[in-house]
């Protein structure tokens, strides 16, 4: 795909927003209310029919981290809870509108904020996670999927910031928002500082790996959690990438970030980081040790 400049002005900042041009509103007048979503999610959870139930610890007590709600008759998936941010919905909206099918993501239908909880209404994607499908996949299909993912991520990198307004920003588990930073150097200085601030005597902590962060790194749009559980494959033969999901950690980040994070979340998977990740992502081996060193205190 061709490069596309995206800016914060390309998406609504409203707390409650309907994507009236989406396919959902061609067949339905309105989205289910937050209360209807809570009720559906609770019923599916207790019946062990909610999305992802096979990989969750399921009990008969509805826990504090609610499972998503699925409305199959509407092809609707609702991700919701207090930690969900509308920025993830805004991201999906922008990617879909800017990249089309070249970066497959769930179509965004809208979002709501109700109390301290955010509700993201999106397309329900059929298929299996790559994590579930991988053990039974033939090698030629594995290689085909890796090639497809590399093309998808290349297309994602065609999203560009305005040349007069470049910045770094992301969301982390440990804090609601990080940035924006106007330079890669400023971001790296902040990243290192988070480690120092958590030490008993931050004034004497050395910075052994700061020099390994490339301050001239390109800023690119990054998924931020390219784990196999966040890649949905179709049930077709051969399988295809149906969608990349869970964009809550996405943002404008240094070019090495995607590779370092993908390796960090897959170290226990023997062949995956060694054989297959290099087929998908440009490798940044010289930065990984530094990234790993400073990551834990930040909660990436």
matplotlib code that plots the C-alpha trace (Angstrom):
import matplotlib.pyplot as plt

x = [0.0, 1.0, 2.1, -0.8, -0.3, -2.5, -3.0, -5.0, -7.6, -8.5, -10.6, -13.4, -12.4, -16.0, -16.6, -19.5, -19.2, -21.0, -19.2, -22.4, -20.6, -19.6, -21.3, -23.0, -25.4, -26.5, -28.4, -28.9, -30.2, -28.1, -25.4, -26.3, -26.2, -23.4, -25.9, -26.9, -23.2, -22.6, -25.5, -24.4, -20.8, -21.8, -24.1, -21.5, -18.8, -20.9, -21.9, -18.2, -19.1, -17.3, -14.6, -11.3, -12.8, -10.6, -7.5, -8.8, -9.1, -12.9, -14.8, -18.5, -17.6, -17.7, -14.3, -13.2, -11.7, -14.8, -14.6, -15.6, -19.2, -20.1, -23.4, -23.2, -26.5, -24.9, -21.4, -20.5, -17.6, -17.5, -14.2, -14.9, -13.6, -12.1, -8.6, -9.9, -9.2, -11.0, -7.6, -7.6, -10.9, -9.6, -6.5, -8.7, -10.8, -7.8, -6.1, -9.2, -9.9, -6.3, -5.0, -8.1, -7.6, -3.8, -3.7, -6.5, -8.1, -11.6, -14.0, -14.8, -18.5, -18.2, -17.4, -19.0, -17.9, -20.2, -19.0, -15.3, -15.7, -15.1, -16.9, -15.3, -17.8, -16.2, -16.5, -16.4, -13.6, -14.0, -11.1, -8.4, -5.6, -2.2, -1.2, -3.9, -3.4, 0.4, 1.1, -1.0, 0.1, 2.3, 5.6, 4.6, 1.6, 3.7, 6.1, 3.2, 1.7, 5.1, 5.4, 1.9, 2.6, 5.7, 3.7, 1.0, 3.6, 5.2, 1.9, 1.3, 4.6, 3.2, 1.2, 3.2, 3.2, 3.0, 6.7, 6.1, 4.5, 6.5, 6.3, 6.5, 3.5, 2.2, 0.1, 1.6, 0.1, 1.7, 0.5, -2.4, -0.3, 3.3, 4.4, 4.2, 7.9, 9.2, 12.3, 13.6, 16.4, 13.9, 11.9, 15.0, 16.0, 12.6, 12.7, 16.0, 14.8, 11.8, 14.3, 16.4, 13.4, 12.6, 16.0, 16.6, 19.2, 18.5, 21.3, 24.0, 22.5, 24.6, 23.1, 25.0, 22.8, 21.6, 24.2, 22.6, 19.4, 19.7, 18.6, 18.4, 15.8, 12.9, 9.5, 7.0, 3.5, 3.8, 1.3, 3.2, 2.2, 2.7, 2.2, 0.7, -2.4, -3.1, -3.1, -6.3, -6.1, -8.9, -10.3, -9.8, -7.3, -4.6, -5.1, -4.7, -4.3, -7.8, -7.0, -4.5, -6.2, -5.5, -4.0, -4.1, -0.2, 0.1, 1.6, 4.3, 7.5, 11.2, 11.5, 13.2, 10.3, 8.1, 11.0, 12.2, 8.7, 7.9, 11.1, 10.5, 7.1, 8.2, 11.5, 9.9, 8.9, 11.8, 11.8, 9.4, 11.8, 14.8, 13.4, 10.1, 10.2, 13.1, 10.8, 8.3, 10.2, 13.5, 15.8, 17.4, 19.6, 21.9, 19.1, 17.3, 19.6, 19.1, 15.4, 15.0, 17.1, 14.8, 11.5, 10.3, 10.0, 8.0, 5.5, 5.6]
y = [0.0, 3.6, 5.8, 7.4, 10.3, 10.0, 12.6, 12.8, 14.8, 11.6, 10.1, 11.2, 12.0, 11.6, 9.3, 7.7, 7.2, 5.2, 4.4, 5.0, 4.1, 0.6, -2.5, -3.0, -0.1, -1.4, -4.2, -2.8, 0.5, 0.6, -1.1, -3.1, -1.0, -1.4, -3.2, -5.6, -6.3, -7.0, -9.4, -11.3, -11.5, -12.8, -15.5, -16.7, -16.7, -18.8, -21.2, -21.5, -20.4, -17.0, -16.2, -17.8, -19.9, -22.9, -20.9, -19.1, -20.3, -20.6, -20.6, -20.2, -16.8, -14.0, -12.4, -8.8, -9.1, -9.6, -11.8, -10.2, -10.5, -12.0, -11.4, -14.0, -13.0, -9.5, -10.7, -8.5, -8.8, -6.4, -5.9, -4.1, -3.4, -0.6, -1.0, -0.9, 2.5, 4.1, 4.6, 1.0, 1.6, 4.7, 2.8, 0.1, 2.8, 4.6, 1.4, 0.1, 3.4, 4.1, 0.6, -1.3, -5.0, -4.6, -4.7, -7.0, -5.9, -6.2, -3.5, -1.0, -0.2, 2.2, 2.7, 3.7, 4.8, 3.9, 4.7, 3.6, 1.0, 1.3, -0.8, -1.4, -2.7, -4.5, -7.2, -10.8, -12.5, -16.2, -18.6, -19.8, -18.0, -18.7, -20.0, -22.7, -23.5, -23.6, -27.1, -28.8, -26.6, -28.1, -26.4, -24.9, -23.3, -21.9, -20.3, -18.9, -17.3, -15.8, -14.3, -12.9, -11.4, -9.7, -8.1, -7.0, -5.4, -3.7, -2.2, -1.1, 0.8, 2.8, 4.8, 7.9, 10.9, 14.4, 15.5, 18.6, 16.8, 13.7, 12.2, 8.9, 7.8, 4.6, 3.1, 0.9, -1.5, 0.5, 3.9, 5.3, 7.1, 7.7, 10.7, 12.2, 12.7, 14.9, 12.9, 9.3, 10.6, 12.0, 8.8, 6.7, 9.0, 8.6, 4.8, 4.5, 6.9, 4.5, 1.8, 4.2, 5.6, 2.2, 1.6, 2.2, 4.9, 6.1, 8.7, 6.1, 3.6, 3.3, 3.1, 0.2, -0.1, 3.4, 3.6, 0.6, 2.5, 4.0, 7.7, 7.9, 5.1, 5.7, 6.2, 3.7, 2.6, -0.5, -3.2, -3.6, -7.2, -9.4, -12.6, -15.6, -15.4, -12.0, -13.3, -14.9, -17.4, -18.3, -21.8, -22.0, -24.2, -23.0, -20.8, -17.0, -14.2, -13.1, -10.3, -8.9, -8.2, -6.6, -3.3, -1.8, -1.5, 0.0, 3.4, 5.4, 3.8, 3.3, 0.8, -1.9, -2.1, -4.6, -7.1, -6.7, -7.1, -10.1, -11.9, -10.9, -12.6, -15.7, -16.8, -20.0, -21.0, -23.0, -22.5, -19.6, -16.7, -18.3, -19.7, -17.9, -14.4, -13.4, -14.3, -11.8, -8.9, -7.1, -8.2, -5.8, -8.1, -5.2, -3.5, -6.5, -6.9, -3.2, -3.4, -6.4, -4.8, -1.8, -3.3, -5.0, -1.8, 0.0, -2.8, -3.0]
z = [0.0, -0.4, 2.5, 4.4, 6.8, 9.9, 12.6, 15.9, 14.0, 11.9, 14.7, 17.1, 20.7, 21.9, 24.9, 23.0, 19.3, 16.6, 13.3, 11.3, 8.1, 9.3, 8.1, 11.4, 10.9, 7.5, 9.4, 12.9, 14.3, 17.4, 19.4, 22.6, 25.7, 28.3, 30.6, 27.8, 27.2, 30.9, 31.1, 27.9, 29.1, 32.5, 31.1, 28.6, 31.3, 33.7, 30.9, 29.8, 26.3, 26.3, 23.9, 24.9, 27.7, 26.9, 27.8, 30.9, 34.4, 34.6, 37.9, 38.7, 40.4, 37.9, 38.5, 38.4, 34.9, 32.7, 29.6, 26.3, 25.2, 21.8, 20.0, 17.3, 15.6, 15.0, 14.3, 17.2, 19.7, 22.7, 24.6, 27.9, 31.4, 33.4, 31.9, 28.3, 26.6, 23.7, 22.2, 21.1, 19.3, 17.7, 16.5, 14.9, 13.3, 11.8, 10.6, 8.9, 7.2, 6.2, 5.3, 4.3, 3.8, 3.6, 7.4, 8.6, 11.8, 13.2, 11.8, 14.5, 15.1, 18.0, 21.7, 25.0, 28.4, 31.2, 34.7, 34.9, 32.2, 28.4, 25.8, 22.4, 19.8, 16.9, 14.3, 15.6, 13.7, 12.9, 13.2, 15.6, 17.2, 15.7, 19.1, 19.0, 15.3, 15.2, 16.7, 14.0, 11.1, 8.3, 7.7, 4.3, 5.9, 8.7, 6.2, 4.2, 7.3, 8.3, 4.8, 5.0, 8.4, 7.1, 4.3, 6.8, 9.1, 6.1, 5.2, 8.8, 8.6, 5.7, 8.2, 8.7, 11.1, 9.8, 9.1, 11.2, 14.2, 14.9, 18.4, 20.5, 22.6, 24.0, 26.7, 29.4, 32.0, 34.8, 33.8, 31.8, 29.1, 28.3, 26.3, 23.9, 23.5, 20.7, 20.0, 20.3, 22.6, 25.1, 25.0, 25.7, 28.6, 30.1, 29.6, 31.5, 34.2, 35.0, 36.0, 38.1, 39.9, 41.3, 42.8, 46.5, 45.7, 42.2, 42.4, 42.1, 39.7, 36.6, 33.1, 31.5, 28.5, 27.7, 24.9, 23.2, 22.4, 19.0, 19.3, 15.5, 15.2, 12.9, 14.6, 13.2, 14.1, 16.2, 17.3, 20.6, 21.4, 18.4, 20.3, 18.5, 20.7, 19.1, 15.5, 14.2, 11.4, 9.0, 8.9, 5.1, 3.3, 3.3, 6.4, 6.0, 8.5, 9.3, 11.8, 14.2, 17.5, 20.9, 19.9, 23.5, 23.6, 20.1, 19.4, 17.6, 18.8, 17.7, 14.9, 17.1, 19.6, 17.8, 17.5, 21.1, 22.5, 20.3, 21.5, 25.1, 25.1, 23.4, 25.0, 26.2, 22.7, 21.3, 17.5, 17.3, 18.1, 16.5, 13.2, 12.5, 14.0, 11.8, 8.8, 10.1, 11.7, 11.0, 13.8, 16.3, 18.3, 19.4, 21.2, 22.8, 25.9, 26.8, 26.1, 28.4, 31.1, 31.4, 30.6, 33.8, 35.9, 33.2, 32.5, 28.8]

ax = plt.figure().add_subplot(projection="3d")
ax.plot(x, y, z, "-o")
ax.set_aspect("equal")
plt.show()
